[in-house]
Amino acid sequence: MGTFDCMQAMIAGYLSSPKGQEAIRNYLSSPEGKATIDAYLATPAGQQMARLLLLRVMDTLEISADAKAVLRTALEEKA
């Protein structure tokens, strides 16, 4: 395993740990994290990722099938 692969494995391990997840949560809720998210969502790739995530999240929400259909149609129209 090369140095780069080893570093990737270490980072992935940290990010999947409770301490790593807490660090991510803290960063994303900070002003800097919010600015990073806003900058990413302003890009075409960020918009596409947001739609993908919203569609996945919507499947887990306890809302009516009609509401899901309306939201899904609205999100897919913007794609």
C-alpha positions, 0 to 999 in steps of 0.5 A: 500500500502506498503512502497516499493509500495509507493516508486515505485509509487513516482519514476514512477511519477517523471520519467514520469514528465517533470523534471524527463524526463529532469533528465534522458536525462541529465544523459544519455547524460553524460559520466557516463550515456553513460558508463552505457548504454555501459555496459548494451549493452555489456550484452546478455540482453542489446543486446536483448533489443537493438534489440527490441527497434531498431525494434520498432523505425524502424516502426516509421521511414520514410524509404522505406519498402525495407530498413526496411525489410533488417534491420529487417532481419539483426536484427532478424538473430542476435537474 
